[in-house]
Amino acid sequence: MEDEEQYIENYIKTFTTAEKTSITGAILKGKNELNDMISLTADFDLMIFGSQPAQSMKEVLFGTTQDKLMEKAACSVLKVQGSNF
């Protein structure tokens, strides 16, 4: 089975071919600095990311990195929340 990153890249190729459009993106995995992610948003029209529900009381009260990214991003952000992320 393909790994997640390869699956996403293949999906993008299929979509851009079918819709005759172009998609440029970056796949970030693991822990990344918030400021680095915010600076990337200036180059995109839309950022899509997977997220888990808040895991601790600190995250509930002060928000997660994704919440902060959604507030400060220079582009639109779509947060996909599920148990598999």
C-alpha positions in Angstrom: 0.0 0.0 0.0 1.2 3.5 -0.8 2.3 5.7 2.0 0.1 8.8 2.8 2.5 11.3 1.1 2.6 9.3 -2.1 -1.2 8.9 -2.0 -1.7 12.7 -1.7 0.7 13.4 -4.5 -1.0 10.9 -6.8 -4.4 12.4 -5.9 -3.2 15.9 -6.8 -1.9 14.7 -10.1 -5.2 13.0 -10.9 -7.2 16.1 -9.9 -5.1 18.6 -11.8 -5.2 16.5 -15.0 -9.0 16.0 -14.8 -9.7 19.7 -13.9 -7.0 21.2 -16.1 -5.7 23.3 -13.3 -2.5 23.6 -11.3 -2.0 22.9 -7.6 1.2 23.6 -5.8 1.7 22.5 -2.3 3.9 21.3 0.5 3.4 18.4 2.7 4.6 19.0 6.3 4.9 16.1 8.7 5.9 16.0 12.3 6.5 19.0 14.5 7.1 22.2 12.7 7.6 25.7 14.1 4.4 27.8 14.0 6.3 30.8 12.4 7.6 28.6 9.6 4.2 27.4 8.8 2.7 30.9 8.9 5.4 32.1 6.5 4.5 29.3 4.1 0.8 30.4 3.9 1.8 33.6 2.0 2.6 31.4 -1.0 -0.8 29.6 -1.1 -4.5 30.3 -1.6 -5.6 27.4 0.6 -4.0 25.3 3.3 -5.6 22.0 4.3 -4.4 20.1 7.3 -5.4 17.1 9.4 -5.9 17.6 13.1 -6.7 15.7 16.3 -9.1 17.0 19.0 -7.5 18.8 21.9 -5.6 16.3 24.0 -5.0 18.3 27.2 -6.6 21.0 29.3 -3.9 23.4 28.2 -4.9 22.9 24.6 -8.6 23.3 25.5 -7.9 26.6 27.3 -5.2 28.1 25.1 -5.7 26.4 21.8 -3.6 24.1 19.7 -0.9 25.0 17.1 -3.5 24.5 14.4 -5.8 27.0 16.1 -3.0 29.6 16.2 -2.2 28.8 12.6 -5.8 29.4 11.5 -5.8 32.8 13.2 -2.5 34.0 11.7 -2.4 32.4 8.3 -2.2 34.6 5.2 -4.5 32.3 3.3 -7.7 30.4 3.9 -7.3 27.3 6.1 -9.4 24.1 6.0 -9.0 22.0 9.1 -10.0 18.3 8.7 -10.5 16.7 12.0 -10.7 12.9 12.5 -9.6 10.0 14.6 -7.1 8.8 12.0 -4.8 11.9 12.0 
